[in-house]
Amino acid sequence: MLVRNANAADAQKIAQIHVETWRTAYRGQISDAVLDAQSVEWRAAFWRERLTQAKGSIFVAEDGSVIGFCDLIPSRDKDADKTVAEIVAIYVLSEHCRKGAGRALCDCALAEARRHSYEVVTLWVLASNSGARRFYEAMGFSLDGVKKTEKASDGSELHEVRFHRPVA
């Protein structure tokens, strides 16, 4: 498996992974209406634009083809300073889960954060997503006590908890 910097040519595949993994991982945690409304075309346009911005770093994992991605940016949280980075997305196709791609992507993001002199990396996860929570804990992240509630496109509430990890 190879982890590399993503480029604009990866936008379509990243979008497909994003939509597919949302529909698989969040079924039963986010309403079916929200999941079924996910659009690969919309996500592809989003990722094409995101890949042309100079904000953060996007990595892809390949095993013959792109099987996962990770997006690391400066933290968006109001309580964060310039020493905090945030993993805003890390997704791996379900058939490639538990084979090291997620760990490799996360390790790459942490190394990138270190290169950019960040001291802490945070991420948000649905409070109900026990599988993701176990993964982040295994990667050395821990809950920091901060919670938030976001509104999904159908108006339902999504309860999230924040994890953090020192970079060093």
ABEGO torsion letter per residue (X at the ends): XBBBBBBAAAAAAAAAAAAAAAAAAABGABBAAAAAABBAAAAAAAAAAAAABABEBBBBBBBGBBABBBBBBBBABAABBAABBBBABBBBBAAABGAGAAAAAAAAAAAAAAAAGBABBBBBBBAABAAAAAAAAAAGBBBAGBBBBBBBAAGBBBBBBBBBBBAX
